Amino acid sequence: MNKQALIDKLNSDLANEFAAVIQYVTFAAKVSGPYRPQLSAFFLEEVADELQHAQFLANKIVALGGEPTTTPEPIERATTNREMLEAVLVAEKKAVADYSLRSQEADAFGDKGLTVQLEDMVRDESTHAEETERILKDWPL
């Protein structure tokens, strides 16, 4: 993998992190019903992690000589609490897969620090996905 290809893929990851922040903030505002306070707090708690990921990616892109994107990926629309949780789960599982692949690519590129940081991000996103799955487990249809 060459440097520009890695920068391009990291920019794609950055666009996904920006989308995650927007999605979580929007969903926190939109949740309704008896579990609104808990779900709103759950969504907002995730924002800090996603912002940290975005900042790391932007810094790394610049360190590699690239220009960080400022455009988020399209955001999945959801109207019900269940749809919001399902959209979050899809996004978190995608992030796990993307960062797992990116970690291998960073290793092949020879950037051990990036490899380790991406593995940490896999852990974060896996934890988010597992927590969302637990919430959805007994959620009414």
TORNU-193587 format. One record per residue (C-alpha): residue number from 1; residue in three letters; x, y, z. Coordinates in steps of 0.1 Angstrom, whole numbers, padded with zeros to 4 digits. Each point is the difference from the previous one (the first is absolute). Layout:
% TORNU-193587
guvex pos:NUM&code:Ala&east:X&north:Y&up:Z
...
% end
This chain:
% TORNU-193587
guvex pos:1&code:Met&east:0000&north:0000&up:0000
guvex pos:2&code:Asn&east:0013&north:0034&up:-0009
guvex pos:3&code:Lys&east:-0003&north:0031&up:0021
guvex pos:4&code:Gln&east:-0027&north:0017&up:-0021
guvex pos:5&code:Ala&east:-0022&north:-0031&up:0001
guvex pos:6&code:Leu&east:0004&north:-0001&up:0038
guvex pos:7&code:Ile&east:-0009&north:0037&up:0002
guvex pos:8&code:Asp&east:-0031&north:-0006&up:-0021
guvex pos:9&code:Lys&east:-0012&north:-0028&up:0021
guvex pos:10&code:Leu&east:0007&north:0019&up:0032
guvex pos:11&code:Asn&east:-0020&north:0029&up:-0015
guvex pos:12&code:Ser&east:-0029&north:-0024&up:-0006
guvex pos:13&code:Asp&east:0002&north:-0011&up:0036
guvex pos:14&code:Leu&east:0001&north:0037&up:0011
guvex pos:15&code:Ala&east:-0032&north:0006&up:-0020
guvex pos:16&code:Asn&east:-0016&north:-0029&up:0018
guvex pos:17&code:Glu&east:0010&north:0014&up:0034
guvex pos:18&code:Phe&east:-0015&north:0033&up:-0009
guvex pos:19&code:Ala&east:-0032&north:-0017&up:-0010
guvex pos:20&code:Ala&east:-0001&north:-0020&up:0032
guvex pos:21&code:Val&east:0003&north:0032&up:0021
guvex pos:22&code:Ile&east:-0029&north:0016&up:-0020
guvex pos:23&code:Gln&east:-0020&north:-0032&up:0003
guvex pos:24&code:Tyr&east:0004&north:-0003&up:0038
guvex pos:25&code:Val&east:-0008&north:0037&up:0006
guvex pos:26&code:Thr&east:-0031&north:-0002&up:-0022
guvex pos:27&code:Phe&east:-0012&north:-0032&up:0015
guvex pos:28&code:Ala&east:0005&north:0013&up:0035
guvex pos:29&code:Ala&east:-0024&north:0028&up:-0009
guvex pos:30&code:Lys&east:-0025&north:-0022&up:-0018
guvex pos:31&code:Val&east:-0005&north:-0029&up:0025
guvex pos:32&code:Ser&east:-0034&north:-0002&up:0016
guvex pos:33&code:Gly&east:-0020&north:-0020&up:0025
guvex pos:34&code:Pro&east:0006&north:-0013&up:0035
guvex pos:35&code:Tyr&east:0037&north:-0008&up:-0006
guvex pos:36&code:Arg&east:0008&north:0034&up:-0016
guvex pos:37&code:Pro&east:0023&north:0012&up:0028
guvex pos:38&code:Gln&east:0020&north:-0032&up:0000
guvex pos:39&code:Leu&east:0003&north:-0003&up:-0038
guvex pos:40&code:Ser&east:0008&north:0037&up:-0004
guvex pos:41&code:Ala&east:0028&north:-0003&up:0025
guvex pos:42&code:Phe&east:0012&north:-0032&up:-0017
guvex pos:43&code:Phe&east:0002&north:0017&up:-0034
guvex pos:44&code:Leu&east:0017&north:0031&up:0014
guvex pos:45&code:Glu&east:0026&north:-0021&up:0019
guvex pos:46&code:Glu&east:0013&north:-0014&up:-0033
guvex pos:47&code:Val&east:0006&north:0034&up:-0015
guvex pos:48&code:Ala&east:0033&north:0005&up:0020
guvex pos:49&code:Asp&east:0015&north:-0032&up:-0013
guvex pos:50&code:Glu&east:-0009&north:0007&up:-0036
guvex pos:51&code:Leu&east:0014&north:0035&up:0003
guvex pos:52&code:Gln&east:0033&north:-0014&up:0014
guvex pos:53&code:His&east:0001&north:-0024&up:-0030
guvex pos:54&code:Ala&east:-0007&north:0028&up:-0024
guvex pos:55&code:Gln&east:0028&north:0022&up:0015
guvex pos:56&code:Phe&east:0025&north:-0028&up:-0001
guvex pos:57&code:Leu&east:-0008&north:-0008&up:-0036
guvex pos:58&code:Ala&east:0002&north:0037&up:-0010
guvex pos:59&code:Asn&east:0033&north:0004&up:0017
guvex pos:60&code:Lys&east:0014&north:-0032&up:-0016
guvex pos:61&code:Ile&east:-0012&north:0010&up:-0035
guvex pos:62&code:Val&east:0019&north:0034&up:0004
guvex pos:63&code:Ala&east:0031&north:-0018&up:0014
guvex pos:64&code:Leu&east:0000&north:-0022&up:-0031
guvex pos:65&code:Gly&east:-0002&north:0031&up:-0022
guvex pos:66&code:Gly&east:-0037&north:-0001&up:-0009
guvex pos:67&code:Glu&east:-0030&north:0023&up:0004
guvex pos:68&code:Pro&east:-0027&north:-0011&up:0024
guvex pos:69&code:Thr&east:-0035&north:-0002&up:-0014
guvex pos:70&code:Thr&east:-0026&north:0023&up:0015
guvex pos:71&code:Thr&east:-0030&north:-0019&up:-0016
guvex pos:72&code:Pro&east:-0018&north:-0027&up:0020
guvex pos:73&code:Glu&east:-0013&north:-0032&up:-0016
guvex pos:74&code:Pro&east:-0038&north:0000&up:-0006
guvex pos:75&code:Ile&east:-0019&north:-0007&up:0032
guvex pos:76&code:Glu&east:-0026&north:-0028&up:0003
guvex pos:77&code:Arg&east:-0034&north:0015&up:0008
guvex pos:78&code:Ala&east:-0020&north:-0016&up:0028
guvex pos:79&code:Thr&east:-0033&north:0010&up:0017
guvex pos:80&code:Thr&east:-0006&north:-0025&up:0027
guvex pos:81&code:Asn&east:0022&north:-0008&up:0030
guvex pos:82&code:Arg&east:0005&north:-0035&up:-0014
guvex pos:83&code:Glu&east:0010&north:0013&up:-0034
guvex pos:84&code:Met&east:0025&north:0023&up:0016
guvex pos:85&code:Leu&east:0016&north:-0028&up:0020
guvex pos:86&code:Glu&east:0001&north:-0022&up:-0031
guvex pos:87&code:Ala&east:0016&north:0027&up:-0020
guvex pos:88&code:Val&east:0026&north:0005&up:0027
guvex pos:89&code:Leu&east:0007&north:-0037&up:0001
guvex pos:90&code:Val&east:0006&north:-0001&up:-0038
guvex pos:91&code:Ala&east:0023&north:0029&up:0002
guvex pos:92&code:Glu&east:0020&north:-0014&up:0029
guvex pos:93&code:Lys&east:0004&north:-0034&up:-0016
guvex pos:94&code:Lys&east:0012&north:0017&up:-0032
guvex pos:95&code:Ala&east:0025&north:0020&up:0020
guvex pos:96&code:Val&east:0013&north:-0032&up:0016
guvex pos:97&code:Ala&east:0005&north:-0015&up:-0034
guvex pos:98&code:Asp&east:0015&north:0031&up:-0016
guvex pos:99&code:Tyr&east:0025&north:0006&up:0029
guvex pos:100&code:Ser&east:0009&north:-0037&up:0001
guvex pos:101&code:Leu&east:0009&north:0002&up:-0037
guvex pos:102&code:Arg&east:0017&north:0034&up:0004
guvex pos:103&code:Ser&east:0022&north:-0014&up:0028
guvex pos:104&code:Gln&east:0012&north:-0027&up:-0023
guvex pos:105&code:Glu&east:0007&north:0026&up:-0027
guvex pos:106&code:Ala&east:0018&north:0023&up:0024
guvex pos:107&code:Asp&east:0022&north:-0030&up:0011
guvex pos:108&code:Ala&east:0008&north:-0008&up:-0037
guvex pos:109&code:Phe&east:0008&north:0037&up:-0005
guvex pos:110&code:Gly&east:0024&north:-0003&up:0030
guvex pos:111&code:Asp&east:-0016&north:0025&up:0024
guvex pos:112&code:Lys&east:-0001&north:-0019&up:0033
guvex pos:113&code:Gly&east:-0014&north:0030&up:0019
guvex pos:114&code:Leu&east:-0030&north:0002&up:-0024
guvex pos:115&code:Thr&east:-0005&north:-0037&up:0002
guvex pos:116&code:Val&east:-0002&north:0000&up:0038
guvex pos:117&code:Gln&east:-0023&north:0030&up:0000
guvex pos:118&code:Leu&east:-0023&north:-0015&up:-0025
guvex pos:119&code:Glu&east:-0002&north:-0032&up:0020
guvex pos:120&code:Asp&east:-0010&north:0021&up:0030
guvex pos:121&code:Met&east:-0027&north:0015&up:-0021
guvex pos:122&code:Val&east:-0012&north:-0035&up:-0009
guvex pos:123&code:Arg&east:-0003&north:-0007&up:0037
guvex pos:124&code:Asp&east:-0020&north:0033&up:0005
guvex pos:125&code:Glu&east:-0024&north:-0007&up:-0029
guvex pos:126&code:Ser&east:-0004&north:-0037&up:0011
guvex pos:127&code:Thr&east:-0010&north:0012&up:0034
guvex pos:128&code:His&east:-0026&north:0025&up:-0015
guvex pos:129&code:Ala&east:-0014&north:-0028&up:-0022
guvex pos:130&code:Glu&east:-0003&north:-0025&up:0029
guvex pos:131&code:Glu&east:-0017&north:0025&up:0022
guvex pos:132&code:Thr&east:-0025&north:0009&up:-0027
guvex pos:133&code:Glu&east:-0007&north:-0037&up:-0006
guvex pos:134&code:Arg&east:-0007&north:-0004&up:0037
guvex pos:135&code:Ile&east:-0025&north:0028&up:-0001
guvex pos:136&code:Leu&east:-0017&north:-0014&up:-0031
guvex pos:137&code:Lys&east:-0001&north:-0035&up:0013
guvex pos:138&code:Asp&east:-0033&north:0004&up:0018
guvex pos:139&code:Trp&east:-0012&north:0031&up:-0017
guvex pos:140&code:Pro&east:-0036&north:-0003&up:-0012
guvex pos:141&code:Leu&east:-0005&north:-0003&up:-0038
% end
